[in-house]
Amino acid sequence: MEKKGKATPQDLSSVPAVRFGRENEDTARKIFEGTHSTTAPAVCAEWDADRRFRASFDGLTPEGIPVEFKCPPFSGMRQGL
């Protein structure tokens, strides 16, 4: 319903895990870029055939490979192991 403009998106900015991820995304990008000797700036893309189709990437390498950075808080990482 949000994408049709019939509902207001939920504000997640106060969720600790969301805040942690946003605060650490640039650090994750720098680590990725240093580890892989490349750049991966954040970008938005549109499909030329129909501009209603869009995507945002946390990073995109010069070769066109999209990168999604995840920065879970340490306690969340433990649960996933």
PEQUI-V26084 format. One record per run of one state. SS is the DSSP state (~ for helix, > for strand, _ for the rest). FROM is the first residue (numbers start at 1). LEN is the number of residues. Records with the same first field share a line. If there is no record, write none. Layout:
SS=FROM-LEN / FROM-LEN
This chain:
_=1-1 / 5-11 / 37-4 / 47-7 / 61-5 / 68-6 / 81-1
~=2-3 / 16-21 / 74-7
>=41-6 / 54-7 / 66-2
